[in-house]
Amino acid sequence: MRNLNQETITQAVIARLAQTPDARLKELMTSLVQHLHAFARETRLTEPEWQMGIEFLTAVGHKCSPTRQEFVLLSDVLGLSTLTVAMNHDKPAGCTESTVLGPFYVADAPRLPNGADLARGAPGQPCLVQGRVCALDGAAVAGAEVEFWQSDAEGRYDVQYEDLDEHRARGVLSSGSDGRFELRTVLALPYPVPVDGPVGQLLGATGGHPWRPAHMHFKISAPGYEPLTTHVYRQDDPYLDSDAVYGVRHSLIAPWVDDGQGMHRIEFDFVLQRRAL
């Protein structure tokens, strides 16, 4: 493989990948090389541009931490997260649609009883969230694990505060025997994705805005059912049609009702797909 040039380098790399033992890894790497090389040729990529790309990806890695995933954020704003979710979670009509996980999910949220206050001191107006977990045929899904997280009135998630020693506006509860769940939290508001890192700089350079419509995150699982990762969006939010991470689905938009007594109420049912036997 000596004296390789711009016409022969791609096939040389693919030939070396041909000995990859894992067939799926071989397929992925071969396609990746083909598309990367095609991109470089199509755009006539310069060496300074290549270097800028390397520095950008390095900066993305440096911004990652146990509580912030800048690579997930990059995937989100490029639409890759939504594309991957859409390809891998094509469900029957009537099942709740999936959407992006987002960069602020954590696996160690506190487990609390049904009806608990998940806000735990987070700033914001009080909000009551109620709903039901059920199957496509309407059967209640008892004991479903309902993971919940959201931003507060400051537009921040608990993990974005350096001085917090416990989780807020986040928790895990289980649905009752009738599939119902209830939690108390604070009203979610529109917020910008983090712009203090390389992804924020990319958004600014490309003329994009960083705003997400008001939403709450849910991750629901139960034995015998496909897991569900989704949002519930606020009806009439100004950013529903320009979500920075392309995550909005019409079926996930719901009214967030002000009861006139200082409380907002949200009612939303989650319909799970049974696992194939």
C-alpha positions, -999 to 999 in steps of 0.1 A, spaced: 0 0 0 27 25 -10 23 57 -30 -14 60 -22 -32 91 -37 -66 107 -36 -79 82 -61 -67 50 -43 -67 58 -6 -104 49 0 -102 14 -14 -70 8 4 -87 16 38 -117 -5 29 -94 -34 19 -78 -33 53 -112 -33 70 -121 -64 51 -105 -86 77 -126 -72 106 -140 -103 124 -173 -87 135 -195 -85 104 -216 -56 117 -185 -36 127 -171 -42 93 -203 -29 76 -204 2 98 -167 11 94 -167 5 56 -197 27 52 -183 54 75 -150 55 55 -168 57 22 -190 86 34 -162 105 51 -140 103 21 -169 113 -2 -176 143 20 -139 154 18 -139 150 -19 -173 167 -25 -163 198 -3 -127 199 -13 -118 198 24 -87 219 32 -61 210 58 -70 240 80 -107 229 78 -97 194 87 -77 207 117 -107 228 128 -129 198 127 -104 178 149 -102 207 174 -140 209 175 -145 172 182 -117 174 208 -135 204 225 -168 184 225 -150 156 243 -135 179 269 -169 194 276 -184 160 285 -188 150 321 -207 125 342 -237 150 342 -233 165 307 -230 147 274 -219 172 248 -217 145 221 -254 137 227 -261 174 224 -242 175 191 -261 145 178 -293 162 188 -288 195 170 -276 177 139 -308 157 138 -290 124 141 -306 115 175 -341 120 161 -333 101 129 -319 71 149 -349 71 172 -374 73 143 -357 43 125 -355 21 156 -389 28 172 -414 25 144 -446 16 164 -482 7 156 -507 36 154 -520 44 189 -487 37 207 -470 67 223 -442 79 200 -406 80 211 -383 110 209 -348 120 220 -333 111 253 -314 144 257 -281 151 274 -293 154 310 -307 119 317 -291 102 348 -296 67 359 -296 72 397 -327 93 402 -344 89 436 -372 64 438 -403 79 453 -439 68 460 -467 75 435 -480 110 441 -448 123 455 -434 158 451 -405 153 426 -398 191 425 -380 188 459 -374 225 461 -369 233 424 -379 269 415 -412 273 396 -449 273 397 -465 242 411 -477 216 385 -496 183 389 -489 156 364 -513 127 361 -517 99 337 -520 62 329 -497 36 315 -515 11 294 -512 -13 265 -525 -7 230 -557 -27 238 -563 -4 268 -552 -29 295 -536 -12 325 -498 -17 329 -494 -21 367 -460 -15 383 -445 2 352 -414 21 361 -419 58 353 -387 79 352 -393 116 351 -370 146 347 -373 182 336 -358 217 337 -369 242 363 -381 279 361 -345 289 355 -343 267 324 -318 244 341 -317 207 351 -306 198 386 -273 184 372 -264 219 359 -262 233 394 -228 229 409 -240 234 445 -268 208 446 -261 177 466 -294 160 457 -317 156 427 -346 180 420 -374 178 394 -364 143 388 -374 109 401 -387 74 395 -421 60 406 -443 31 397 -477 30 382 -506 16 404 -527 -15 399 -549 5 375 -518 18 356 -522 53 369 -494 75 382 -493 110 397 -465 133 406 -461 169 417 -434 191 402 -429 226 388 -440 241 355 -415 235 328 -407 265 306 -389 269 272 -351 269 276 -320 271 255 -297 241 251 -263 248 267 -244 274 245 -213 276 267 -196 248 248 -186 239 212 -221 228 202 -234 263 212 -207 279 192 -217 257 162 -253 268 166 -243 305 166 -220 300 136 -248 284 116 -274 310 125 -295 285 145 -313 293 177 -308 271 208 -343 271 222 -364 240 231 -402 242 237 -414 235 272 -414 198 279 -411 171 304 -391 139 300 -404 104 306 -387 70 303 -411 42 309 -404 4 312 -424 -26 322 -419 -64 318 -433 -77 285 -433 -42 268 -409 -22 247 -393 6 267 -404 41 259 -384 73 260 -404 104 252 -415 139 261 -447 157 268 -448 192 252 -468 222 261 -495 232 237 -491 266 221 -454 269 230 -437 293 205 -409 269 198 -429 238 188 -421 243 151 -384 252 156 -372 229 183 -334 231 184 -331 193 186 -360 184 162 -378 163 189 -414 175 187 -441 150 176 -477 162 172 -490 133 193 -468 144 223 -483 178 226 -509 183 254 -527 212 271 -511 223 303 -541 237 321 -539 266 346 -567 258 372 -568 295 383 -557 286 418 -519 287 412 -517 251 399 -511 238 364 -524 203 356 -513 179 329 -530 147 320 -513 123 296 -516 86 290 -486 65 278 -495 36 255 -468 9 254 -461 -17 227 -460 -53 237 -427 -71 231 -429 -96 202 -431 -132 215 
